Amino acid sequence: MKSYTAIIEKDQDTGLYVGYIPGFPGAHTQAATLEELRLNLCEVVEMLLEDV
């Protein structure tokens, strides 16, 4: 299994966590919790890898 490093920030205006994977176009998402963000990022990466 390959691992990726995500950059995560918390938007002060919305209170949402925003995450993206550098160098992986389209791999970005947002969520209310860190766990939800992690799951969302995993799902995005899986979808993007299917398109390759």
Stockholm file with secondary structure:
# STOCKHOLM 1.0

chainA/1-52         MKSYTAIIEKDQDTGLYVGYIPGFPGAHTQAATLEELRLNLCEVVEMLLEDV
#=GR chainA/1-52 SS CCCCCCEEEECTTTCCEEEECTTSTTCEEEESSHHHHHHHHHHHHHHHHHTC
#=GC SS_cons        CCCCCCEEEECTTTCCEEEECTTSTTCEEEESSHHHHHHHHHHHHHHHHHTC
//
